[in-house]
């Protein structure tokens, strides 16, 4: 793998971490552990849609010598992080309600 590919990888890993952490903070509980699932979902969507499936729309942006659909890739990352954060919040709320009701 060429060195500039590591630059793209690092950029998208950082972007996925920032997007997932932000979404996890606003949607989930206000703890650092609530950001783990949205961050993983954002990074997985960047790897899946942008790299494996090559699904992208809109203008391409040159990044470390590669042409990437940055806007659609980051949009997919935000969408999947949001879905993961909502699912995580719903599951944790259901589990908390079940444990306090059973007592």
Secondary structure, 3 states (H helix, E strand, C coil): CCHHHHHHHHHHHHHHHHHHHHHHHHHCCCCHHHHHHHHHHHHHHHHHHHHHCCCCCCCCEEECCEEECHHHHHHHHHHHHHHHHHHHHHHHHHHHHHHHHHC
